[in-house]
Amino acid sequence: MPSIPNFFVSGYTEEGYGAGPGLVRFERLADGLVGEQRAESSTVVNPSFVIAGGGCLLAAEEGPHGNVVALDPLTLNVAGRVPTGGADSCHVALIEDQVWTANYSSGNTSVVPLAGLLGPEPVSPRLLAHPGSGPVSDRQGESHAHQVTATPWGTALVSDLGADRVDEYALAGGRFELLGSAQLPPGAGPRHVALKGDFLLVAGELDGCLHVLQRTPRDGGSDYFWRWLSKTPLADSAQAVESAESFSPSHIELSHDGNQLYAAVRGPNTIVVLDVRGLQSHQAPRFLGAVSSGGNWPRHFALDTLNGKIYVANQLSNNVAVFELDQLGIPGAKPIQSVDFGSPNCILIA
């Protein structure tokens, strides 16, 4: 990766998705503000999620025929592109030496070796699918894979918004075997997750709540299952969720010390902070506060609690808002900077 502090923003590029520039690299200033633009992609299409890994950037290209793309982190030139074998690729993760991509509309997950993505010969993805459905007819008629997350114990979690599950796959031997699933209440619509020890925290896009599950040993052996414990509204009350015309959580992330959980909520356009210190003693997450996201439709954010900043991608207002965090980790009431950017959907600090 480049040695200077960098700040990457991706945005949709095609009609029907958005009108952004694709992927842009900015300088990140010493005070945490976003500096000058340093590079812009010219060939990446609808990059819906971007990560750093393996010496490059990896982006999921969202569309009827999805792709995963490797880019040079300095120039943003494309170094490799492979079809995912699915539709509307919306999230990418690098787990060991394999690139995992969640395909929302087709409901499957693709896996390709990083070396294959960067190599000269075309590589066919390995496709993983565990079809299901849920009770929300217009959103859960079939599986919708939304995120892939690596666990510290060597498995991969795939959140399935359509089936109210988070599926867990073993990685040993390249078999990618389905081990089991964390089952959420009907109509939850799991989107993004965070791990805190043995606790799985799940944003319910459809019910507006943070769900807490715990990895629990089965009969004292090495086998385990996911036990659902509780749900907490991503607002100051359940009534606020129920009465909202639109309430759609997107990304969640833990603070550096794991004491707070941050969530972006589209509709009310808020950044919500919950206290999750009491999980080990089975205390439900506690609402600490919520502020305006500084724009419309906060699809994603990047958190830097070490340096006291949070950066929010407001997709429909075409801006990235930068907030200062106070000593309790709560964002200020107003952003300290707003950067114009077309249809931003993902932010990466690297």
VEXVEXVO-361887 format. One record per atom (N, C-alpha, C): z, y, x; residue in three letters. Coordinates in pm, whole numbers, padded with zeros to 5 digits, always signed. Atoms other than C-alpha are relative to their C-alpha. Layout:
// residues N
ZYXALA/...
This chain:
// residues 350
+00000-00119+00084MET/+00000+00000+00000MET/+00000+00125+00088MET/-00004-00124-00077PRO/-00048+00362+00113PRO/+00143+00038+00036PRO/-00134-00033-00047SER/+00246+00501+00310SER/+00058+00121-00072SER/-00053-00116+00072ILE/+00272+00828+00114ILE/+00044-00043-00139ILE/-00044+00036+00135PRO/+00460+00818-00219PRO/-00114+00018-00100PRO/+00112-00003+00093ASN/+00211+00736-00493ASN/+00047-00021-00143ASN/-00028+00004+00142PHE/+00205+00761-00869PHE/-00132-00030-00069PHE/+00124+00043+00064PHE/-00062+00573-01066PHE/+00014+00009-00152PHE/+00004-00004+00146VAL/-00158+00633-01428VAL/-00133-00061-00045VAL/+00121+00056+00057SER/-00404+00425-01627SER/-00016+00047-00144SER/+00029-00043+00136GLY/-00574+00515-01953GLY/-00126-00065-00053GLY/+00119+00059+00062TYR/-00825+00376-02199TYR/-00122+00088+00022TYR/+00121-00073-00034THR/-01185+00473-02128THR/-00110-00008-00105THR/+00112+00024+00091GLU/-01404+00343-02413GLU/+00031+00046-00141GLU/-00014-00043+00139GLU/-01461+00471-02765GLU/+00063-00113-00082GLU/-00074+00098+00078GLY/-01232+00298-03009GLY/+00132-00038+00063GLY/-00125+00024-00072TYR/-00962+00259-02744TYR/+00062+00132+00045TYR/-00051-00127-00050GLY/-00931+00607-02594GLY/-00109+00076+00072GLY/+00097-00085-00068ALA/-01098+00877-02389ALA/+00056+00048+00134ALA/-00061-00034-00127GLY/-00924+00867-02052GLY/-00090-00026+00118GLY/+00080+00017-00122PRO/-01046+00859-01692PRO/+00006-00139+00059PRO/-00014+00133-00059GLY/-00940+00499-01627GLY/+00128-00009+00080GLY/-00115+00011-00089LEU/-00708+00479-01327LEU/-00003+00112+00102LEU/-00008-00114-00090VAL/-00589+00775-01122VAL/+00123-00015+00089VAL/-00113-00004-00095ARG/-00370+00801-00811ARG/+00038+00145+00025ARG/-00055-00132-00030PHE/-00149+01109-00781PHE/+00096-00011+00117PHE/-00109-00007-00095GLU/+00079+01217-00502GLU/+00131+00016-00078GLU/-00133-00018+00060ARG/+00447+01186-00593ARG/+00083+00084+00096ARG/-00067-00097-00086LEU/+00641+01482-00458LEU/+00144-00041+00027LEU/-00136+00036-00042ALA/+00981+01469-00288ALA/+00102+00022-00110ALA/-00093-00026+00110ASP/+01151+01613-00597ASP/-00028-00086-00122ASP/+00030+00090+00109GLY/+01000+01341-00815GLY/-00106+00049-00096GLY/+00106-00050+00086LEU/+00740+01561-00980LEU/-00134-00061+00041LEU/+00134+00053-00026VAL/+00376+01454-01006VAL/-00083+00107+00069VAL/+00077-00095-00079GLY/+00158+01621-00743GLY/-00149-00006-00028GLY/+00145-00008+00014GLU/-00214+01651-00683GLU/-00063-00137-00019GLU/+00079+00122+00013GLN/-00468+01391-00787GLN/-00064-00033+00134GLN/+00053+00042-00129ARG/-00576+01189-00482ARG/-00120-00093-00011ARG/+00114+00092+00017ALA/-00819+00928-00619ALA/-00015-00032-00147ALA/+00028+00038+00139GLU/-00985+00823-00943GLU/-00098-00116+00000GLU/+00091+00114+00009SER/-01150+00497-01037SER/-00129+00043-00067SER/+00128-00030+00063SER/-01514+00497-01139SER/-00055-00118-00078SER/+00060+00120+00062THR/-01575+00142-01255THR/+00100-00084-00079THR/-00095+00079+00078VAL/-01251+00009-01409VAL/-00007+00045-00146VAL/+00022-00026+00142VAL/-01279-00017-01789VAL/+00125-00034-00080VAL/-00116+00022+00088ASN/-00989+00024-02033ASN/+00116-00069+00073ASN/-00114+00065-00066PRO/-00715-00060-01780PRO/+00127+00021-00082PRO/-00112-00012+00093SER/-00427-00134-02017SER/+00135-00021+00068SER/-00125+00017-00075PHE/-00166-00238-01758PHE/-00035-00019+00146PHE/+00028+00002-00144VAL/-00147-00199-01381VAL/+00128-00033+00075VAL/-00112+00032-00087ILE/+00082-00353-01119ILE/-00046+00003+00145ILE/+00029+00011-00142ALA/+00101-00361-00740ALA/+00046-00137+00048ALA/-00039+00129-00055GLY/+00104-00691-00552GLY/-00110-00059+00084GLY/+00099+00064-00085GLY/-00066-00889-00280GLY/-00085+00098+00078GLY/+00075-00099-00076GLY/-00172-00571-00100GLY/-00103+00075-00080GLY/+00099-00068+00083CYS/-00375-00445-00396CYS/+00064+00042-00132CYS/-00039-00024+00138LEU/-00350-00313-00748LEU/-00069-00102-00088LEU/+00056+00094+00097LEU/-00407-00553-01037LEU/+00003+00065-00136LEU/+00010-00065+00131ALA/-00527-00424-01373ALA/-00060-00096-00101ALA/+00059+00072+00112ALA/-00591-00588-01708ALA/-00098+00093-00069ALA/+00100-00079+00071GLU/-00913-00460-01866GLU/-00005-00048-00145GLU/-00010+00037+00141GLU/-00871-00456-02244GLU/-00134+00019-00069GLU/+00125-00005+00073GLY/-01174-00534-02459GLY/-00027-00134-00065GLY/+00032+00128+00067PRO/-01342-00807-02667PRO/-00011-00116+00097PRO/+00006+00101-00107HIS/-01404-00995-02341HIS/+00080+00057+00117HIS/-00091-00059-00097GLY/-01106-00920-02116GLY/-00030-00042+00143GLY/+00011+00029-00142ASN/-01101-00909-01738ASN/+00132+00034+00068ASN/-00105-00045-00091VAL/-00845-00890-01461VAL/-00070+00048+00126VAL/+00069-00069-00108VAL/-00939-00659-01175VAL/+00096+00026+00114VAL/-00074-00040-00120ALA/-00817-00612-00818ALA/-00064+00126+00055ALA/+00050-00128-00051LEU/-00845-00261-00673LEU/+00069+00036+00130LEU/-00059-00054-00121ASP/-00789-00100-00337ASP/+00097+00112-00041ASP/-00098-00099+00047PRO/-00468+00105-00381PRO/-00022+00141+00053PRO/+00025-00132-00056LEU/-00595+00392-00168LEU/-00122+00066-00063LEU/+00126-00056+00053THR/-00954+00440-00287THR/-00020-00028-00148THR/+00016+00051+00137LEU/-00921+00260-00623LEU/-00136-00064-00023LEU/+00123+00077+00013ASN/-01246+00079-00551ASN/+00032-00142-00045ASN/-00020+00136+00049VAL/-01281-00257-00726VAL/-00028-00100+00111VAL/+00013+00103-00104ALA/-01224-00548-00486ALA/-00030-00137-00059ALA/+00027+00127+00065GLY/-01264-00828-00740GLY/+00022+00013-00150GLY/-00012-00001+00146ARG/-01306-00892-01111ARG/-00030-00140-00052ARG/+00016+00133+00057VAL/-01264-01216-01308VAL/+00024+00007-00151VAL/-00028+00006+00143PRO/-01297-01275-01685PRO/+00129-00078-00027PRO/-00125+00069+00033THR/-00965-01374-01843THR/-00021-00116-00096THR/+00022+00104+00100GLY/-01124-01600-02102GLY/+00067+00031-00132GLY/-00066-00041+00123GLY/-00948-01403-02374GLY/-00043+00139-00042GLY/+00037-00130+00056ALA/-00975-01090-02585ALA/+00118+00096+00006ALA/-00097-00109-00006ASP/-00791-00760-02540ASP/+00116-00033+00095ASP/-00099+00024-00106SER/-00611-00833-02213SER/+00089+00123+00012SER/-00087-00117+00012CYS/-00304-00610-02231CYS/+00113+00003+00102CYS/-00109+00000-00097HIS/-00063-00713-01953HIS/-00036-00095+00113HIS/+00027+00083-00117VAL/-00082-00857-01602VAL/+00127-00012+00083VAL/-00115+00025-00088ALA/+00178-01010-01368ALA/-00047-00088+00115ALA/+00024+00085-00115LEU/+00162-01159-01020LEU/+00125-00084+00023LEU/-00113+00092-00015ILE/+00386-01466-01001ILE/-00036-00099+00109ILE/+00035+00074-00121GLU/+00393-01633-00661GLU/-00141+00043+00041GLU/+00135-00040-00041ASP/+00020-01639-00574ASP/-00099-00009-00115ASP/+00084+00013+00118GLN/-00110-01656-00931GLN/+00004+00128-00084GLN/+00010-00118+00085VAL/-00232-01368-01148VAL/-00004-00045-00146VAL/-00012+00035+00141TRP/-00123-01405-01511TRP/-00041+00120-00085TRP/+00043-00107+00090THR/-00286-01203-01790THR/+00024-00041-00144THR/-00023+00024+00142ALA/-00171-01182-02153ALA/-00116+00058-00080ALA/+00114-00040+00082ASN/-00460-01166-02399ASN/+00045+00014-00145ASN/-00063-00026+00129TYR/-00342-01001-02719TYR/-00077-00061-00118TYR/+00072+00039+00121SER/-00618-01067-02974SER/-00029-00149-00006SER/+00025+00144+00000SER/-00700-01423-02866SER/+00128-00081+00009SER/-00129+00067+00003GLY/-00331-01507-02827GLY/+00026-00095+00113GLY/-00022+00092-00112ASN/-00369-01696-02501ASN/+00034+00077+00127ASN/-00036-00057-00129THR/-00265-01638-02141THR/-00086-00065+00106THR/+00085+00055-00105SER/-00492-01678-01839SER/+00071+00007+00134SER/-00058+00007-00134VAL/-00394-01775-01485VAL/-00113-00025+00100VAL/+00097+00019-00108VAL/-00613-01731-01176VAL/+00069+00022+00133VAL/-00059-00025-00132PRO/-00524-01758-00806PRO/-00040+00139+00050PRO/+00031-00131-00057LEU/-00502-01419-00635LEU/-00114-00012+00100LEU/+00106+00019-00099ALA/-00721-01556-00356ALA/-00136-00016-00069ALA/+00124+00015+00075GLY/-00982-01651-00615GLY/-00050+00131-00057GLY/+00039-00131+00052LEU/-00977-01305-00767LEU/-00062+00086+00108LEU/+00049-00081-00112LEU/-01036-01152-00425LEU/-00116-00065+00074LEU/+00102+00074-00074GLY/-01284-01418-00308GLY/-00141+00030-00048GLY/+00139-00030+00033PRO/-01665-01407-00315PRO/-00057-00083-00114PRO/+00054+00090+00102GLU/-01713-01694-00561GLU/+00072+00019-00133GLU/-00063-00013+00132PRO/-01650-01670-00939PRO/+00106-00109-00020PRO/-00111+00091+00028VAL/-01325-01835-01053VAL/+00023-00006-00150VAL/-00029+00016+00143SER/-01260-01977-01398SER/+00150-00001-00020SER/-00145-00005+00021PRO/-00916-01901-01540PRO/+00052-00128-00064PRO/-00072+00103+00073ARG/-00667-02162-01649ARG/+00058+00067-00124ARG/-00044-00061+00124LEU/-00592-02088-02017LEU/+00119-00076-00058LEU/-00120+00056+00061LEU/-00250-02145-02173LEU/+00011+00055-00141LEU/-00011-00043+00139ALA/-00201-02136-02549ALA/+00104-00084-00072ALA/-00102+00067+00084HIS/+00081-02222-02790HIS/-00007+00068-00136HIS/+00030-00074+00123PRO/-00056-02116-03131PRO/+00118+00002-00098PRO/-00103-00015+00101GLY/+00177-01987-03399GLY/-00028+00120-00087GLY/+00017-00114+00090SER/+00219-01727-03670SER/+00137+00043-00051SER/-00125-00054+00053GLY/+00484-01519-03847GLY/-00020+00055-00139GLY/+00006-00040+00140PRO/+00563-01367-04185PRO/-00066+00135-00028PRO/+00062-00132+00022VAL/+00413-01017-04133VAL/-00151-00021-00001VAL/+00136+00051+00016SER/+00069-01096-04270SER/-00104+00078+00077SER/+00104-00078-00066ASP/-00126-00808-04119ASP/+00015+00006+00151ASP/-00023-00003-00144ARG/+00022-00849-03769ARG/+00027-00138+00059ARG/-00044+00129-00052GLN/+00129-01214-03741GLN/-00076-00118-00059GLN/+00080+00111+00050GLY/-00155-01421-03879GLY/-00028-00105+00104GLY/+00023+00093-00111GLU/-00190-01583-03536GLU/+00077+00052+00121GLU/-00071-00039-00122SER/-00046-01570-03186SER/-00061+00126+00062SER/+00044-00119-00073HIS/-00064-01242-02991HIS/+00084+00011+00127HIS/-00071-00008-00128ALA/+00037-01273-02626ALA/+00004+00145+00047ALA/-00012-00143-00029HIS/+00174-00937-02515HIS/+00052+00031+00141HIS/-00056-00030-00132GLN/+00356-00966-02181GLN/+00031-00131+00072GLN/-00041+00113-00085VAL/+00416-01207-01891VAL/+00107+00051+00096VAL/-00112-00042-00083THR/+00746-01190-01701THR/+00047-00118+00085THR/-00054+00103-00089ALA/+00865-01389-01398ALA/+00152-00004-00014ALA/-00145+00015+00002THR/+01220-01528-01406THR/+00050-00028+00142THR/-00056+00030-00132PRO/+01453-01555-01103PRO/+00011-00149+00028PRO/-00014+00146-00020TRP/+01475-01933-01159TRP/-00136-00070+00003TRP/+00129+00060-00030GLY/+01102-01987-01111GLY/-00083-00043-00119GLY/+00085+00027+00116THR/+00942-01986-01456THR/-00069+00130-00041THR/+00069-00118+00054ALA/+00716-01749-01650ALA/+00025+00007-00150ALA/-00022-00024+00142LEU/+00794-01597-01990LEU/-00120+00074-00058LEU/+00112-00066+00069VAL/+00513-01504-02231VAL/+00048+00038-00140VAL/-00041-00044+00133SER/+00608-01292-02530SER/-00117-00008-00097SER/+00103+00022+00102ASP/+00413-01380-02846ASP/+00040+00077-00126ASP/-00034-00084+00114LEU/+00428-01100-03102LEU/-00033-00067-00132LEU/+00044+00061+00125GLY/+00243-01305-03362GLY/+00086-00115-00047GLY/-00074+00121+00034ALA/+00468-01611-03350ALA/+00150+00015+00009ALA/-00145-00024-00013ASP/+00813-01450-03300ASP/+00064-00091+00104ASP/-00051+00086-00106ARG/+00858-01644-02976ARG/-00020+00066+00135ARG/+00027-00023-00141VAL/+00895-01598-02604VAL/-00009-00137+00064VAL/+00025+00133-00056ASP/+00740-01906-02446ASP/+00031-00002+00149ASP/-00037+00012-00141GLU/+00861-02033-02108GLU/-00079-00114+00064GLU/+00084+00096-00071TYR/+00633-02210-01860TYR/+00057-00030+00138TYR/-00035+00041-00135ALA/+00721-02409-01550ALA/-00119+00025+00092ALA/+00106-00032-00095LEU/+00524-02320-01237LEU/-00024-00110+00102LEU/+00005+00100-00107ALA/+00584-02628-01020ALA/-00130-00079-00004ALA/+00119+00085-00014GLY/+00275-02806-00892GLY/-00124+00055-00066GLY/+00117-00059+00062GLY/+00035-02568-01063GLY/-00032-00055-00138GLY/+00027+00059+00132ARG/+00074-02750-01397ARG/+00023+00099-00113ARG/-00030-00101+00102PHE/+00212-02450-01591PHE/+00040-00065-00132PHE/-00044+00077+00116GLU/+00392-02682-01830GLU/+00090+00084-00090GLU/-00085-00069+00096LEU/+00546-02537-02148LEU/+00135-00070-00006LEU/-00135+00058-00001LEU/+00922-02591-02117LEU/+00067+00013-00136LEU/-00064-00027+00127GLY/+01027-02444-02449GLY/-00021+00145-00036GLY/+00019-00137+00048SER/+01055-02117-02639SER/+00133+00060-00042SER/-00110-00077+00058ALA/+01309-01850-02720ALA/-00048+00047-00136ALA/+00042-00032+00136GLN/+01283-01819-03096GLN/+00074+00122-00052GLN/-00059-00120+00057LEU/+01341-01480-03257LEU/-00003-00007-00151LEU/+00002-00001+00147PRO/+01415-01400-03622PRO/-00140+00030-00053PRO/+00133-00024+00057PRO/+01107-01402-03848PRO/-00028+00148-00019PRO/+00042-00138+00015GLY/+00918-01075-03837GLY/+00047+00093+00109GLY/-00046-00086-00110ALA/+01073-00948-03513ALA/-00117+00059+00078ALA/+00116-00047-00075GLY/+00740-00925-03329GLY/+00030+00034+00144GLY/-00035-00030-00140PRO/+00846-00959-02962PRO/-00117+00058+00078PRO/+00105-00066-00078ARG/+00651-00724-02738ARG/+00031-00007+00149ARG/-00038+00002-00140HIS/+00817-00654-02401HIS/+00144-00048+00014HIS/-00132+00057-00023VAL/+01125-00816-02246VAL/+00056+00052+00131VAL/-00069-00027-00126ALA/+01382-00755-01974ALA/+00105-00108+00018ALA/-00098+00103-00032LEU/+01613-01002-01800LEU/+00120+00063+00070LEU/-00126-00042-00063LYS/+01978-00931-01716LYS/+00085-00125+00017LYS/-00069+00127-00022GLY/+02125-01242-01557GLY/-00061-00107-00090GLY/+00047+00103+00093ASP/+02104-01520-01817ASP/-00032+00056-00138ASP/+00028-00062+00129PHE/+02042-01270-02097PHE/-00145+00048-00006PHE/+00137-00042+00025LEU/+01694-01212-02237LEU/+00005+00111-00106LEU/+00002-00115+00090LEU/+01648-00869-02397LEU/-00144+00021-00044LEU/+00135+00001+00056VAL/+01348-00844-02628VAL/-00018+00116-00096VAL/+00034-00108+00093ALA/+01191-00540-02796ALA/-00079-00058-00117ALA/+00072+00041+00120GLY/+01093-00625-03154GLY/-00089+00113-00048GLY/+00091-00106+00040GLU/+00783-00419-03220GLU/-00005+00015-00152GLU/+00015-00005+00145LEU/+00783-00509-03589LEU/+00130+00029-00073LEU/-00126-00029+00070ASP/+01154-00487-03677ASP/+00080+00114+00062ASP/-00063-00118-00058GLY/+01248-00198-03446GLY/+00134-00024+00066GLY/-00131+00034-00056CYS/+01538-00379-03280CYS/-00013-00057+00141CYS/-00014+00072-00125LEU/+01650-00498-02940LEU/+00075-00129-00029LEU/-00060+00131+00023HIS/+01723-00870-02958HIS/+00060-00052+00130HIS/-00068+00057-00116VAL/+01966-01041-02721VAL/+00008-00150-00017VAL/-00009+00146-00004LEU/+01934-01410-02634LEU/+00063-00039+00133LEU/-00065+00047-00122GLN/+02124-01613-02375GLN/-00049-00139+00037GLN/+00037+00132-00051ARG/+02011-01901-02159ARG/+00126-00086+00004ARG/-00121+00078+00026THR/+02258-02172-02258THR/-00021-00146+00040THR/+00013+00142-00039PRO/+02312-02516-02094PRO/+00008-00091-00122PRO/+00001+00098+00107ARG/+02243-02811-02318ARG/+00079-00124+00044ARG/-00083+00118-00027ASP/+02519-03079-02315ASP/+00047-00007+00146ASP/-00056-00003-00134GLY/+02646-02968-01974GLY/-00094-00038+00111GLY/+00096+00040-00103GLY/+02328-03073-01790GLY/-00078+00118+00054GLY/+00083-00105-00058SER/+02059-02880-01607SER/-00097+00057-00102SER/+00088-00048+00105ASP/+01853-02846-01923ASP/+00069+00116-00075ASP/-00057-00115+00070TYR/+01900-02529-02132TYR/-00090+00038-00117TYR/+00077-00058+00109PHE/+01787-02349-02444PHE/+00037+00147-00012PHE/-00026-00142+00022TRP/+01769-01986-02553TRP/+00071+00017-00133TRP/-00081-00021+00120ARG/+02042-01895-02801ARG/-00006+00147-00041ARG/+00005-00138+00051TRP/+01985-01587-03014TRP/+00140+00046-00032TRP/-00136-00051+00020LEU/+02298-01368-03021LEU/+00007+00115-00098LEU/-00016-00121+00081SER/+02233-01033-03185SER/-00126+00084+00004SER/+00104-00103-00007LYS/+02000-00748-03263LYS/+00065+00136-00021LYS/-00051-00136+00006THR/+02061-00375-03221THR/-00116+00093-00031THR/+00109-00093+00028PRO/+01848-00102-03382PRO/-00028+00093+00118PRO/+00038-00093-00107LEU/+01655+00110-03134LEU/-00004+00143-00055LEU/-00024-00132+00058ALA/+01787+00421-03307ALA/+00150+00011-00021ALA/-00144-00016+00018ASP/+02126+00560-03399ASP/+00056-00079-00117ASP/-00046+00081+00112SER/+02138+00342-03712SER/-00114-00088-00050SER/+00101+00085+00063ALA/+01959+00062-03896ALA/-00076+00078-00107ALA/+00065-00080+00103GLN/+01886+00312-04174GLN/-00111+00085+00058GLN/+00103-00082-00063ALA/+01692+00530-03931ALA/-00127-00081+00025ALA/+00116+00087-00020VAL/+01466+00235-03853VAL/-00069-00027-00133VAL/+00056+00039+00129GLU/+01420+00132-04215GLU/-00067+00115-00073GLU/+00053-00115+00074SER/+01350+00482-04344SER/-00118+00066+00070SER/+00109-00063-00075ALA/+01097+00575-04074ALA/-00135-00043-00056ALA/+00135+00032+00046GLU/+00735+00595-04184GLU/-00069-00096+00096GLU/+00052+00088-00104SER/+00641+00427-03854SER/+00107-00014+00107SER/-00104+00023-00102PHE/+00878+00268-03602PHE/-00044-00121+00081PHE/+00068+00105-00076SER/+00715+00068-03324SER/+00039+00005+00148SER/-00039+00003-00141PRO/+00901+00000-02995PRO/-00112-00056+00087PRO/+00104+00047-00093SER/+00676-00051-02693SER/+00064-00062+00123SER/-00051+00053-00128HIS/+00817-00086-02340HIS/+00152+00012+00007HIS/-00143-00009-00031ILE/+01176-00162-02234ILE/+00019-00029+00148ILE/-00027+00019-00143GLU/+01332-00154-01888GLU/+00147+00028+00026GLU/-00140-00020-00039LEU/+01676-00183-01732LEU/+00011+00104+00112LEU/-00029-00090-00110SER/+01829+00082-01508SER/+00018-00081+00129SER/-00011+00067-00130HIS/+01857+00003-01136HIS/+00127-00084+00010HIS/-00125+00075-00005ASP/+02219-00107-01177ASP/+00018-00096-00117ASP/-00006+00092+00112GLY/+02148-00297-01499GLY/+00096+00039-00110GLY/-00100-00042+00099ASN/+02399-00096-01702ASN/-00062+00057-00127ASN/+00066-00058+00117GLN/+02154+00080-01934GLN/-00136-00066-00022GLN/+00135+00042+00034LEU/+01844-00033-02116LEU/-00070+00118-00066LEU/+00082-00108+00054TYR/+01569+00219-02189TYR/-00112-00061-00084TYR/+00107+00047+00088ALA/+01317+00179-02471ALA/-00082+00118-00047ALA/+00089-00099+00060ALA/+01015+00379-02583ALA/-00032-00044-00142ALA/+00025+00032+00140VAL/+00963+00397-02958VAL/-00108+00093-00054VAL/+00108-00077+00060ARG/+00635+00507-03114ARG/+00031+00022-00149ARG/-00033-00040+00137GLY/+00647+00674-03453GLY/+00094+00117+00005GLY/-00089-00113-00025PRO/+00961+00880-03403PRO/-00020+00064+00136PRO/+00034-00051-00133ASN/+00833+00923-03045ASN/+00126+00037+00079ASN/-00127-00018-00069THR/+01164+00876-02870THR/+00012-00091+00120THR/-00050+00086-00106ILE/+01314+00738-02552ILE/+00147-00024-00033ILE/-00133+00041+00044VAL/+01627+00546-02646VAL/+00073-00064+00118VAL/-00083+00058-00105VAL/+01912+00450-02412VAL/+00114-00078-00064VAL/-00108+00086+00047LEU/+02149+00159-02481LEU/+00090-00040+00117LEU/-00096+00053-00097ASP/+02463+00053-02293ASP/+00003-00151-00014ASP/+00002+00146+00006VAL/+02431-00317-02205VAL/+00100-00063+00097VAL/-00098+00052-00096ARG/+02731-00356-01975ARG/+00086-00112-00058ARG/-00092+00097+00060GLY/+02921-00572-02225GLY/-00061-00133-00037GLY/+00065+00123+00041LEU/+02672-00856-02259LEU/+00079-00125+00039LEU/-00069+00119-00049GLN/+02872-01101-02049GLN/+00122-00034-00086GLN/-00114+00024+00089SER/+03171-01058-02282SER/-00043+00000-00146SER/+00059+00015+00134HIS/+02937-01091-02582HIS/+00018+00124-00086HIS/+00004-00125+00074GLN/+02951-00725-02678GLN/-00146+00040-00021GLN/+00137-00041+00030ALA/+02633-00608-02849ALA/-00033+00129+00074ALA/+00039-00127-00060PRO/+02434-00329-02682PRO/+00043+00118-00088PRO/-00053-00116+00070ARG/+02567+00015-02774ARG/-00094+00119+00018ARG/+00090-00117-00002PHE/+02351+00317-02864PHE/+00067+00115+00074PHE/-00053-00114-00076LEU/+02401+00600-02612LEU/-00069+00130-00035LEU/+00071-00123+00032GLY/+02134+00847-02714GLY/-00150-00021-00008GLY/+00146+00002+00010ALA/+01770+00924-02787ALA/-00050+00143+00013ALA/+00063-00131-00013VAL/+01544+01214-02693VAL/-00149-00013-00033VAL/+00144-00001+00022SER/+01189+01314-02777SER/-00072-00047+00125SER/+00076+00051-00115SER/+00931+01143-02556SER/-00085+00107+00066SER/+00081-00107-00058GLY/+00765+01476-02485GLY/-00146-00007-00038GLY/+00138+00014+00045GLY/+00451+01378-02673GLY/-00008-00097-00116GLY/+00026+00087+00114ASN/+00298+01141-02926ASN/-00039-00140+00045ASN/+00031+00143-00019TRP/+00300+00760-02912TRP/+00029-00046+00144TRP/-00038+00044-00136PRO/+00495+00667-02594PRO/-00024-00149+00019PRO/+00040+00140-00014ARG/+00321+00344-02500ARG/+00072-00069+00116ARG/-00059+00059-00119HIS/+00484+00293-02160HIS/+00078+00108+00074HIS/-00069-00095-00087PHE/+00719+00454-01910PHE/+00032-00069+00131PHE/-00047+00050-00128ALA/+00823+00415-01549ALA/+00135+00065+00027ALA/-00138-00044-00016LEU/+01190+00444-01460LEU/+00037+00002+00147LEU/-00051-00012-00137ASP/+01341+00566-01134ASP/+00143+00054-00010ASP/-00138-00046+00016THR/+01715+00578-01195THR/+00067+00030+00133THR/-00054-00033-00132LEU/+01783+00586-00820LEU/-00017+00148+00030LEU/+00029-00141-00026ASN/+01623+00931-00805ASN/+00007+00085-00126ASN/-00028-00078+00120GLY/+01707+01035-01160GLY/-00120+00051-00076GLY/+00119-00043+00074LYS/+01364+01044-01326LYS/-00050-00112-00092LYS/+00074+00093+00083ILE/+01175+00880-01610ILE/-00133+00068-00035ILE/+00136-00051+00020TYR/+00797+00919-01659TYR/-00058-00072-00121TYR/+00039+00057+00129VAL/+00654+00864-02008VAL/-00149+00023-00026VAL/+00143-00008+00034ALA/+00291+00787-02100ALA/-00013+00014-00151ALA/+00018-00028+00143ASN/+00227+00950-02439ASN/-00149-00012-00034ASN/+00141+00037+00014GLN/-00099+00787-02541GLN/-00079+00096-00090GLN/+00080-00075+00097LEU/-00205+00994-02844LEU/+00005+00151+00020LEU/-00001-00143-00033SER/-00105+01337-02712SER/-00059+00027+00138SER/+00073-00014-00126ASN/-00284+01272-02381ASN/+00081+00072+00107ASN/-00081-00062-00105ASN/+00002+01357-02149ASN/+00104-00097+00053ASN/-00112+00070-00063VAL/+00260+01215-01910VAL/+00114+00099+00012VAL/-00117-00088-00002ALA/+00606+01368-01955ALA/+00100-00051+00103ALA/-00099+00034-00103VAL/+00858+01375-01669VAL/+00135+00057-00043VAL/-00134-00042+00040PHE/+01230+01387-01754PHE/+00099-00021+00115PHE/-00114+00017-00089GLU/+01540+01440-01543GLU/+00106-00081-00073GLU/-00110+00076+00057LEU/+01821+01189-01602LEU/+00131+00063+00043LEU/-00130-00056-00037ASP/+02178+01317-01616ASP/+00088-00108+00064ASP/-00089+00094-00071GLN/+02479+01148-01453GLN/+00027-00126-00080GLN/-00019+00118+00085LEU/+02508+00910-01750LEU/-00130-00077-00021LEU/+00129+00067+00014GLY/+02141+00816-01724GLY/-00077+00040-00124GLY/+00068-00044+00122ILE/+02037+01007-02039ILE/-00106+00104+00038ILE/+00102-00101-00029PRO/+01705+01197-02022PRO/+00036+00135-00062PRO/-00019-00133+00054GLY/+01716+01572-02072GLY/-00074+00018-00132GLY/+00059-00023+00131ALA/+01620+01716-02409ALA/-00148+00036+00008ALA/+00139-00040-00017LYS/+01292+01853-02273LYS/-00051-00047+00136LYS/+00054+00042-00129PRO/+01057+01732-01999PRO/+00000+00116+00100PRO/+00008-00102-00105ILE/+01063+01915-01668ILE/-00143+00017+00049ILE/+00141-00011-00035GLN/+00689+01853-01628GLN/-00081-00078-00104GLN/+00093+00072+00086SER/+00397+01753-01849SER/-00137+00005+00066SER/+00128+00011-00070VAL/+00074+01627-01691VAL/-00107-00044-00099VAL/+00111+00037+00089ASP/-00252+01622-01889ASP/-00068-00126+00052ASP/+00067+00124-00039PHE/-00408+01276-01890PHE/-00051-00065-00128PHE/+00060+00058+00119GLY/-00647+01113-02136GLY/+00049-00141-00030GLY/-00040+00131+00052SER/-00503+00822-02338SER/+00083-00082+00098SER/-00076+00077-00099PRO/-00236+00718-02084PRO/+00072-00119-00064PRO/-00061+00120+00056ASN/-00107+00364-02136ASN/+00089-00076+00098ASN/-00084+00069-00098CYS/+00066+00256-01813CYS/+00024+00093+00118CYS/-00038-00079-00117ILE/+00250+00423-01524ILE/+00057-00093+00105ILE/-00049+00082-00112LEU/+00315+00268-01184LEU/+00044+00092+00113LEU/-00051-00069-00119ILE/+00533+00410-00907ILE/-00009-00096+00117ILE/+00015+00091-00114ALA/+00441+00262-00569ALA/-00012+00080+00130ALA/
